[in-house]
């Protein structure tokens, strides 16, 4: 493997995920700091502010268990269909051209196989979670009604 190829792979598989995690962490920290500044300003201007109610309004409501499970189902379907779609497109391409380049098949498999794996993991997580959390979902629905 050439040095340039190694640098590109290290950039994609090592540096890029670290940068993404750092950006997400920084965004959460900034959001928390901004909320704290707003709370302090509100307290300074009006000492009669009910802090508990104030923070409830400032923090977005947490999605219910059912909504989180439905998100997992959605992501599972998207990733699984994406991975399957790559192989279907590859099969159609091989029918039209009568020959598929091995490098193209391997390259697309590097995208399709992880996509299929992630999609199937989300789907398994959805079905197992739905079965395990059935009582919690029903209790949460009763509390919301």
Secondary structure, 3 states (H helix, E strand, C coil): CCHHHHHHHHHHHHHHHHHHHHHHHHHHHHHHHHHHHHHHHHHHHCCCCCHHHHHHHHCCCCCCHHHHHHHHHHHHHHHHHHHHHHHHHHHHHHHHHCCCCHHHHHHHHHHHHHHHHHHHHHHHHHHHHHHHCHHHHHHHHHHHC
